[in-house]
Amino acid sequence: MSDCLFCGIVSGDIPAEIVRSDDATVAFRDVNPQAPVHILIVPRRHIVNASTVDGGDGDVVARMLMAAKAVADDEGIGGEDRGYRLVFNVGPDALNSVDHLHLHLVGGRAFDWPPG
C-alpha cells in the first residue's frame, strides 16, 4: 500500500535500521524503543493486523516468529538464561499506530507483570 509506513520501509523508500531481512520478513529497530532491545518484525506482504490474519497467512506468521527468534539470538537476549517478549497490538485500545501487521520483540531488561 502506497501510504503504509511499513510498506515504505520494506520497499526501501523509507529509511530504517534494518537488522534482518529475508524473502518473507523485514526486522528493524523501533524508533521509540520501550526497552534496550525493541525491534519490529513485519511481513513483506501487507497484512492489516493480527485480527485480519486468515488460514492463508499461516506461513508468513510462522516466518515472523522464526525471524524473531533469530533476531533475539543475534541481539544476545535469546536462550533460557535471558528472555524477551513478543507482542502483536491490534486496534487503538492497544495503541496500534500502523496498520501493517508487526511483531514487537522487546528485551534486554527484566519485565514486570502485569505490564505498566
Secondary structure by P-SEA (a helix, b strand, c coil): ccccaaaaaaacccccccccccccbbbbbbccccccbbbbbbbcccccccccccccaaaaaaaaaaaaaaaaaaaccccccccbbbbbbcccccccccccbbbbbbcccccccccc
